[in-house]
Amino acid sequence: MTQDAAHEYEVLGSEEVYSGRVISLRRDTVSMPGGGESVREVVRHPGAVAIVALDDEDRVVMVRQYRHPVAARLWELPAGLRDADGEPPLETAKRELAEETLLAAERWSLLTTTYSTPGFCDEMVLVYLAEGLSDVSRPDGFTVEHEELDMTVERLPLSEAVQEIFDGTIRNASAVIGILAAAQQRATSPQLRPVDAS
């Protein structure tokens, strides 16, 4: 895919509106094509990782977790914020897999990267494929709390997970993207980027 030369969207001014524990919100004034300008609200996010952990029977490890903004328990991939200073994303993925599912993986691949909601948020999610699963203990110092206290973990055949996307049972964006990417990887063996790419 090629990108054509186009208008440069210069930030003419920026104001922080809110700074929270995970996200912050700023208001940018941006130059528009034709000489005008417009205000854009931008949610800043540290980024995240998600893991398609496939066992030797091609079952995907799923977690079911309550998500307050949508007031529902969602089927998701093991995942987590990239909020540990200086931690490479692959290490975050390994840590999150162990914390949420008590699993480690022998082989890791980067399936894809995705912007969750680029219309207003800069969150980028790196979606990894983890294979060669084995049981591990929870990482030292990690305490299960909040929504993770009633989080459940299940394994679902990859083909069933794909169908559950089309049925509307799996709706979490990272899970939809990761499961479909893993199914396509199994079907056509596309060349994946290096595991440390972004």
Rosetta blueprint (number, residue, H / E / L):
1 M L
2 T L
3 Q L
4 D L
5 A L
6 A L
7 H L
8 E L
9 Y L
10 E L
11 V E
12 L E
13 G E
14 S E
15 E E
16 E E
17 V E
18 Y E
19 S E
20 G L
21 R L
22 V L
23 I L
24 S E
25 L E
26 R E
27 R E
28 D E
29 T E
30 V E
31 S E
32 M L
33 P H
34 G H
35 G H
36 G L
37 E E
38 S E
39 V E
40 R E
41 E E
42 V E
43 V E
44 R E
45 H L
46 P L
47 G L
48 A E
49 V E
50 A E
51 I E
52 V E
53 A E
54 L E
55 D L
56 D L
57 E L
58 D L
59 R E
60 V E
61 V E
62 M E
63 V E
64 R E
65 Q E
66 Y E
67 R E
68 H H
69 P H
70 V H
71 A L
72 A E
73 R E
74 L E
75 W E
76 E E
77 L L
78 P L
79 A E
80 G E
81 L E
82 R L
83 D L
84 A L
85 D L
86 G L
87 E L
88 P L
89 P H
90 L H
91 E H
92 T H
93 A H
94 K H
95 R H
96 E H
97 L H
98 A H
99 E H
100 E H
101 T H
102 L L
103 L E
104 A E
105 A E
106 E E
107 R E
108 W E
109 S E
110 L E
111 L E
112 T E
113 T E
114 T E
115 Y E
116 S L
117 T L
118 P L
119 G L
120 F L
121 C E
122 D L
123 E L
124 M E
125 V E
126 L E
127 V E
128 Y E
129 L E
130 A E
131 E E
132 G E
133 L E
134 S E
135 D E
136 V L
137 S L
138 R L
139 P L
140 D L
141 G L
142 F L
143 T L
144 V L
145 E L
146 H H
147 E H
148 E H
149 L H
150 D H
151 M L
152 T E
153 V E
154 E E
155 R E
156 L E
157 P E
158 L H
159 S H
160 E H
161 A H
162 V H
163 Q H
164 E H
165 I H
166 F H
167 D H
168 G L
169 T L
170 I L
171 R L
172 N L
173 A H
174 S H
175 A H
176 V H
177 I H
178 G H
179 I H
180 L H
181 A H
182 A H
183 A H
184 Q H
185 Q H
186 R H
187 A H
188 T H
189 S L
190 P L
191 Q L
192 L L
193 R E
194 P L
195 V L
196 D L
197 A L
198 S L
